[in-house]
Amino acid sequence: MTSLSPKLDSTKSSRPLSAASPKCRSGTPRTDRQNIAASDHSPRPINFGAETLVVADTRNQQCRRLGHDPCQSGSARIDNMVEPWTIDELDHAGHEHLDPAFVAGFDDKQGHPDPADDLAVLSSCGLGKESTVVDLGAGTGQFALRAARAFGKVIAVDVSPAMLEVLRNRASELGLDNFDCIEAGFLSYEHAGPPADAVYTRNALHQLPDFWKALALTRIAAFMRSGGVLRLHDLIYDFQPSQAEAVFTRWLSHAATDPTRGYTREDFAEHIHTEHSTFRWLFEPMLSAAGFEIATAHFDGSVYGTYTCIKA
Ligand SMILES: C[S@@+](CC[C@H](N)C(=O)[O-])C[C@H]1O[C@@H](n2cnc3c(N)ncnc32)[C@H](O)[C@@H]1O
């Protein structure tokens, strides 16, 4: 089985990036223009980091459409950004993630990466039963459902109704009472309540082009408390442009052959063509600009990064 995370031996690198490792101290999506047009809600400003955007409130419509209760918690709203230059996150979400048939086979394709390391990192940073963790791009909940056993509250956010359907059913079967499912995206999730103690995101941020990625990181920092932890895994390119051909050739040579059990050469090629992995040397300044200090960074195969960052 070939997960998104490559297991290549020759280019593994891990380094603590901050000289003084920071101490861990102890919040649609489809810009459904028809919905907006039909909405009674007038456009209103939302906090977009330091800026303010005008949005239309279609949360109630979305919640009705989904037939579930995220609105009851009041912990987030679904906002559609209606400026002509704003992005439609569903258009960038990866068509397959919106397809119930793909979602039904998602866990077999992606594999079941053990979240134990992620949970241990967050625990080592002081998170516990009082802590709130937000999982952005939560998918079928491989991390979020486990995290709900370890931490006080987990908010699982995803832009895909199909993913959320699976996740909501799983949470319900487990009888979790500290778990919210929110249909929203990196650019539309609105956190309510105390600032989050941690944000987790795996294999999702690359869906956004760089400009929006930087804004997403800034939005994330804005709803975290100072000293909070960002744990991030994603396809990030740790090489120079001149090395692209060699790195991609090696990466694709390790692809799965069975598309139901892993990511194939075609999947990786589609990722390179159509998605938005960033060079590490561009991504890390984005983290800094958003207000994060990088505590650790680890790369597999020059194409997959794992970061632990502390909100300054
Ligand atoms: C490859 S899956 C990863 C799911 C999960 N994080 C995991 O590792 O199992 C990517 C997920 O990101 C979601 N996604 C895509 N674009 C998004 C966005 N702009 N905001 C939030 N989630 C998004 C997709 O719907 C999908 O569930």
The ligand as an SDF file (V2000), in Angstrom:
LIG
                    3D

 27 29  0  0  0  0  0  0  0  0999 V2000
   -6.3520   13.5860    1.2020 C   0  0  0  0  0  0  0  0  0  0  0  0
   -7.7240   13.9990    2.2060 S   0  0  0  0  0  0  0  0  0  0  0  0
   -7.0010   13.9250    3.8300 C   0  0  0  0  0  0  0  0  0  0  0  0
   -8.0370   13.6560    4.9060 C   0  0  0  0  0  0  0  0  0  0  0  0
   -7.4760   13.5280    6.3130 C   0  0  0  0  0  0  0  0  0  0  0  0
   -6.8360   14.7470    6.7380 N   0  0  0  0  0  0  0  0  0  0  0  0
   -6.5300   12.3800    6.4020 C   0  0  0  0  0  0  0  0  0  0  0  0
   -5.3100   12.5890    6.4470 O   0  0  0  0  0  0  0  0  0  0  0  0
   -6.9970   11.2270    6.4380 O   0  0  0  0  0  0  0  0  0  0  0  0
   -7.8980   15.7630    1.9570 C   0  0  0  0  0  0  0  0  0  0  0  0
   -9.1170   16.3190    2.6460 C   0  0  0  0  0  0  0  0  0  0  0  0
   -9.0710   17.7440    2.5880 O   0  0  0  0  0  0  0  0  0  0  0  0
  -10.3780   18.2080    2.3210 C   0  0  0  0  0  0  0  0  0  0  0  0
  -10.2370   19.5590    1.7640 N   0  0  0  0  0  0  0  0  0  0  0  0
   -9.8970   19.9080    0.5070 C   0  0  0  0  0  0  0  0  0  0  0  0
   -9.8500   21.2530    0.3930 N   0  0  0  0  0  0  0  0  0  0  0  0
  -10.1960   21.7550    1.5980 C   0  0  0  0  0  0  0  0  0  0  0  0
  -10.3420   23.0680    2.1080 C   0  0  0  0  0  0  0  0  0  0  0  0
  -10.1220   24.1570    1.3390 N   0  0  0  0  0  0  0  0  0  0  0  0
  -10.6960   23.2240    3.3860 N   0  0  0  0  0  0  0  0  0  0  0  0
  -10.8990   22.1340    4.1840 C   0  0  0  0  0  0  0  0  0  0  0  0
  -10.7910   20.8610    3.7420 N   0  0  0  0  0  0  0  0  0  0  0  0
  -10.4380   20.6760    2.4740 C   0  0  0  0  0  0  0  0  0  0  0  0
  -10.9570   17.1820    1.3860 C   0  0  0  0  0  0  0  0  0  0  0  0
  -12.3720   17.2330    1.3200 O   0  0  0  0  0  0  0  0  0  0  0  0
  -10.4380   15.9020    2.0060 C   0  0  0  0  0  0  0  0  0  0  0  0
  -11.2930   15.4210    2.9960 O   0  0  0  0  0  0  0  0  0  0  0  0
  1  2  1  0
  2  3  1  0
  2 10  1  0
  3  4  1  0
  4  5  1  0
  5  6  1  0
  5  7  1  0
  7  8  2  0
  7  9  1  0
 10 11  1  0
 11 12  1  0
 11 26  1  0
 12 13  1  0
 13 14  1  0
 13 24  1  0
 14 15  1  0
 14 23  1  0
 15 16  2  0
 16 17  1  0
 17 18  1  0
 17 23  2  0
 18 19  1  0
 18 20  2  0
 20 21  1  0
 21 22  2  0
 22 23  1  0
 24 25  1  0
 24 26  1  0
 26 27  1  0
M  CHG  2   2   1   9  -1
M  END
$$$$
